[in-house]
Amino acid sequence: MNLRRLPLTREISLAVLVYLYVPVVVLIVYSFNANRTATVWSETSLDWYRKILVNPSIRDATWNSLVLATAAGIGATLLALAAALGMKSRFRGAGLVEAVLNAPLILPEVVVAVATLMLFVGIGIDMGLTAMIPAHIAFCIPFAYLPIKARLEGMNPSLEEAAQDLYANRFVTFRRVTLPLLWPGIMAGFTLAFVTSLDDFLTSFFLSGPGSTTLPVYIFSAIRAGITPEINAISTIMLIVSVALVVTSFLLGKMRR
Amino acid sequence: MSATSPFRRAGLVGPALLVVLILVGVPLGIMAWVSLLGRGATIGVDWQSAPSFANYTKLIWEEDFDGTLLFNPTYLSILWRSVWQAAATTVICVALGLPVALWMSSLSRGARDIAVLLITIPFWTNLLVRNYAWLIILREDGAVSKAANAVWPFGPVQLLYNDAAILIGLVYSFLPFMILPIYAGFEKFDWRLLEAAYDLGANRRRALTRVIVPLAMPGIIAGSMLVFIPSLGSFVTAAILGGGKSMMMGNLIQLQFGQSRNWPFGAAISVVLLALMMLVLMGIAIWKNRQERKT
């Protein structure tokens, strides 16, 4: 008898796994349904995938999402990398600084989004990518910061010391020793920031202007208009992309130190 | 690279810190100020208006035509719904998360990693997509509704656009946040202690209440924070599965910045939401302190 197996733990766990995966499976299955109403199954078809490929508003929204996620991912990763390097040695107030950097993780997004909206309207920044990019960078910082910080903490400091003993200056040490060792953490951080921005709905919902709709904002308005297999098809693609990116980030994080 | 000089450090940490302060801190400050002002004529805020707590009293009382204050339960009911939905979500997540975490920790090494991956994958799919999936399952002409109506003898069953639908969606959105911290606590545990408990004559009930639950407590607390706070501030779930009838605070805030065009009132609700969140965080911190002093 396995002592940890209390009665029902296994049954509950299997039920939870079913609960977690049934919606995902239903979503994917219905994206291959030929029937427009999405309620009755008629036959298997790829029509909806074909339709979303030629739909210009989806194409534009995808492009906007990718531009935004790339800009936010790069911006947040650079800022987070510098911050993580600066936070390497302990100092007074380090805890407070870290709390501020990670604040976007716990603050309700709807509150931060409307507050940012008020700031931008107040100082006269037009809604659109110019408003969304800085806002996305801000809330992506902790997602890039945490993996980089973790990698940095797991690094052996004697390697950098050895480089300096061998007369490498600070820049050379950073370029030839620190950066290569840190690289998997940086890539993991970038991927997480990229996915977070790509998946974001609320901030973009409040800050997007005409012509700068992102894919999640498009999906939300489509859901409001009614259930269609088209939404299932876009959702399925987004699901695959997110999972692929997160698994990549996970593997990068696990890479040999 | 030995000790970093304060100037170097400021140069490295400064930019990220400034970005977060300017784009998160400053807006929250502006919001607190706006919550005291009057609404603008067309949109936004009347910056010239005298600050008052009118937007906060509006949450409870409504001014009648002749100026008398009448109790108005509309907004309070939404606040109350947010709090109990978040609380119910947290309780259900504990009830499901504890057995799952326990089961995961009883698996072999390789199977554990797979189980962790299986629990996390749905969580990484888009929040909109996850809630939309439940919209498909629970919709009126779907198989589940038909089955429910066939079984239920008292009139038609409506599965969507009610509090139960929101609860299902919230639990679905945040369950991994509960399972993983509890599991993390079990993973490091020396299970021979449980064996010892059994050897010393503990039955399963006692083993559960005396060994497993205390062991899971830090994970349950951490998980409750990670589930309660985002549930309280959630927008997407109620927007999709609540269908405008069952609103939560997040939806009420959005409404003020959308159709209602009453930014100062929206700002006041946001401040209340932040205050509720702070209260919960402080409560947990105090509780934790007391627990630590006990041991």
Chai-1 contact restraints between the chains, C-beta under 6 A:
chainA,res_idxA,chainB,res_idxB,connection_type,confidence,min_distance_angstrom,max_distance_angstrom,comment,restraint_id
A,N2,B,S106,contact,1.0,0.0,6.0,A-B,restraint_1
A,L3,B,L194,contact,1.0,0.0,6.0,A-B,restraint_2
A,L3,B,E195,contact,1.0,0.0,6.0,A-B,restraint_3
A,R4,B,S106,contact,1.0,0.0,6.0,A-B,restraint_4
A,R5,B,S106,contact,1.0,0.0,6.0,A-B,restraint_5
A,T9,B,P99,contact,1.0,0.0,6.0,A-B,restraint_6
A,T9,B,L102,contact,1.0,0.0,6.0,A-B,restraint_7
A,T9,B,W103,contact,1.0,0.0,6.0,A-B,restraint_8
A,R10,B,W103,contact,1.0,0.0,6.0,A-B,restraint_9
A,I12,B,P99,contact,1.0,0.0,6.0,A-B,restraint_10
A,S13,B,V100,contact,1.0,0.0,6.0,A-B,restraint_11
A,S13,B,W103,contact,1.0,0.0,6.0,A-B,restraint_12
A,V16,B,L96,contact,1.0,0.0,6.0,A-B,restraint_13
A,V16,B,V100,contact,1.0,0.0,6.0,A-B,restraint_14
A,L20,B,P122,contact,1.0,0.0,6.0,A-B,restraint_15
A,P23,B,A133,contact,1.0,0.0,6.0,A-B,restraint_16
A,P23,B,W134,contact,1.0,0.0,6.0,A-B,restraint_17
A,V24,B,P122,contact,1.0,0.0,6.0,A-B,restraint_18
A,V26,B,I136,contact,1.0,0.0,6.0,A-B,restraint_19
A,V26,B,I137,contact,1.0,0.0,6.0,A-B,restraint_20
A,L27,B,A133,contact,1.0,0.0,6.0,A-B,restraint_21
A,T39,B,D141,contact,1.0,0.0,6.0,A-B,restraint_22
A,L79,B,P15,contact,1.0,0.0,6.0,A-B,restraint_23
A,L79,B,A16,contact,1.0,0.0,6.0,A-B,restraint_24
A,A82,B,L12,contact,1.0,0.0,6.0,A-B,restraint_25
A,A83,B,V13,contact,1.0,0.0,6.0,A-B,restraint_26
A,A83,B,A16,contact,1.0,0.0,6.0,A-B,restraint_27
A,L85,B,L12,contact,1.0,0.0,6.0,A-B,restraint_28
A,G86,B,R9,contact,1.0,0.0,6.0,A-B,restraint_29
A,G86,B,L12,contact,1.0,0.0,6.0,A-B,restraint_30
A,G86,B,V13,contact,1.0,0.0,6.0,A-B,restraint_31
A,S89,B,A3,contact,1.0,0.0,6.0,A-B,restraint_32
A,S89,B,T4,contact,1.0,0.0,6.0,A-B,restraint_33
A,V100,B,V20,contact,1.0,0.0,6.0,A-B,restraint_34
A,L101,B,V20,contact,1.0,0.0,6.0,A-B,restraint_35
A,P108,B,G233,contact,1.0,0.0,6.0,A-B,restraint_36
A,P108,B,L273,contact,1.0,0.0,6.0,A-B,restraint_37
A,V110,B,F235,contact,1.0,0.0,6.0,A-B,restraint_38
A,V110,B,G250,contact,1.0,0.0,6.0,A-B,restraint_39
A,V110,B,I253,contact,1.0,0.0,6.0,A-B,restraint_40
A,V111,B,S270,contact,1.0,0.0,6.0,A-B,restraint_41
A,V111,B,L273,contact,1.0,0.0,6.0,A-B,restraint_42
A,V112,B,V24,contact,1.0,0.0,6.0,A-B,restraint_43
A,V114,B,F257,contact,1.0,0.0,6.0,A-B,restraint_44
A,A115,B,P27,contact,1.0,0.0,6.0,A-B,restraint_45
A,A115,B,L28,contact,1.0,0.0,6.0,A-B,restraint_46
A,A115,B,M31,contact,1.0,0.0,6.0,A-B,restraint_47
A,T116,B,P27,contact,1.0,0.0,6.0,A-B,restraint_48
A,M118,B,I30,contact,1.0,0.0,6.0,A-B,restraint_49
A,L119,B,P27,contact,1.0,0.0,6.0,A-B,restraint_50
A,L119,B,I30,contact,1.0,0.0,6.0,A-B,restraint_51
A,P134,B,L23,contact,1.0,0.0,6.0,A-B,restraint_52
A,A138,B,V19,contact,1.0,0.0,6.0,A-B,restraint_53
A,A138,B,V20,contact,1.0,0.0,6.0,A-B,restraint_54
A,A138,B,L23,contact,1.0,0.0,6.0,A-B,restraint_55
A,A138,B,V24,contact,1.0,0.0,6.0,A-B,restraint_56
A,I141,B,A16,contact,1.0,0.0,6.0,A-B,restraint_57
A,E160,B,M1,contact,1.0,0.0,6.0,A-B,restraint_58
A,D199,B,N126,contact,1.0,0.0,6.0,A-B,restraint_59
A,F201,B,L128,contact,1.0,0.0,6.0,A-B,restraint_60
A,P216,B,L128,contact,1.0,0.0,6.0,A-B,restraint_61
A,I219,B,L128,contact,1.0,0.0,6.0,A-B,restraint_62
A,F220,B,L128,contact,1.0,0.0,6.0,A-B,restraint_63
A,I223,B,Y132,contact,1.0,0.0,6.0,A-B,restraint_64
A,S235,B,V129,contact,1.0,0.0,6.0,A-B,restraint_65
A,M238,B,N126,contact,1.0,0.0,6.0,A-B,restraint_66
A,L239,B,T125,contact,1.0,0.0,6.0,A-B,restraint_67
A,S242,B,W124,contact,1.0,0.0,6.0,A-B,restraint_68
A,S242,B,T125,contact,1.0,0.0,6.0,A-B,restraint_69
A,V243,B,I121,contact,1.0,0.0,6.0,A-B,restraint_70
A,V246,B,W124,contact,1.0,0.0,6.0,A-B,restraint_71
